[in-house]
Amino acid sequence: MSRTRFHRHHRHRKTLSELLQGEHATILGFLGRCPVNKRLASIGFTPGAVVGMARNFGSGPLIISVRGTNVALGRGEAAKIIVDTSADEK
């Protein structure tokens, strides 16, 4: 599925790397199958977990709050995590 089509049909869905500082979202899953996904799951990035963007300066690593812990992620890793922001708008 192309990224453009994905975004056009699901306006509340985006990648974790696209969250703005202070935004919260629920993890839906991962793009693709890669070994990084297992590592992300082992540190708490699992479907259904609520995450918050603690720090996103537009470049460099992101600081993500997940399960009560702040975790630094590279933008490439965060771009593989699909989240739903609809709960944050309520």
C-alpha positions in Angstrom: 0.0 0.0 0.0 1.5 3.3 -0.9 2.0 5.9 1.7 -0.1 8.5 -0.1 -3.1 6.1 -0.4 -2.7 5.2 3.2 -2.9 8.8 4.4 -5.7 9.8 2.1 -8.1 7.2 3.4 -7.2 7.4 7.1 -6.8 11.0 8.2 -6.2 10.0 11.9 -3.5 7.5 10.9 0.1 8.5 10.5 3.6 7.3 11.4 5.0 7.9 14.8 7.7 10.2 13.3 4.9 12.5 12.0 3.5 13.3 15.5 4.1 16.8 16.8 5.5 17.5 20.2 2.8 17.1 22.8 0.6 14.9 20.6 -0.6 11.5 21.8 -1.6 8.4 19.7 -2.3 4.7 19.9 0.0 2.3 18.2 -1.8 0.3 15.5 1.1 -1.7 14.1 4.3 -1.7 12.0 5.1 -1.1 8.4 6.9 -4.1 6.8 8.6 -7.0 8.5 12.0 -6.3 9.9 14.1 -7.3 12.9 13.7 -3.7 14.3 10.0 -4.4 14.9 10.8 -7.2 17.5 13.1 -4.8 19.3 10.5 -2.1 19.4 7.9 -4.5 20.7 10.3 -5.7 23.4 10.6 -2.1 24.8 6.9 -1.5 24.9 5.9 -0.4 21.4 3.1 -2.8 20.9 -0.4 -2.4 19.2 -2.8 -0.7 21.6 -0.1 1.1 23.6 -0.6 4.8 24.0 2.4 6.9 23.1 3.2 10.6 23.5 5.7 12.8 21.5 7.8 14.3 24.3 10.4 15.9 21.9 10.4 16.4 18.1 12.6 19.2 17.0 12.3 18.4 13.3 15.7 16.7 13.0 17.7 14.2 15.1 16.2 11.6 17.4 12.7 11.7 18.8 11.9 11.3 22.5 8.7 9.1 22.8 6.8 8.5 26.0 5.6 4.9 26.1 4.3 2.9 29.1 5.6 5.5 31.6 9.1 5.6 30.1 10.8 8.1 27.7 12.6 6.3 24.9 14.8 7.9 22.2 14.1 6.6 18.7 15.7 7.4 15.4 13.4 8.9 12.8 13.7 5.8 10.6 12.5 3.5 13.4 9.6 5.8 14.2 8.6 6.0 10.6 7.9 2.2 10.7 5.3 2.6 13.5 1.7 3.3 12.5 -0.4 5.2 15.0 -4.0 6.5 15.3 -4.4 10.1 16.6 -8.2 10.1 16.8 -8.3 9.6 20.6 -6.1 12.7 21.0 -8.7 14.9 19.3 -11.6 14.1 21.8 
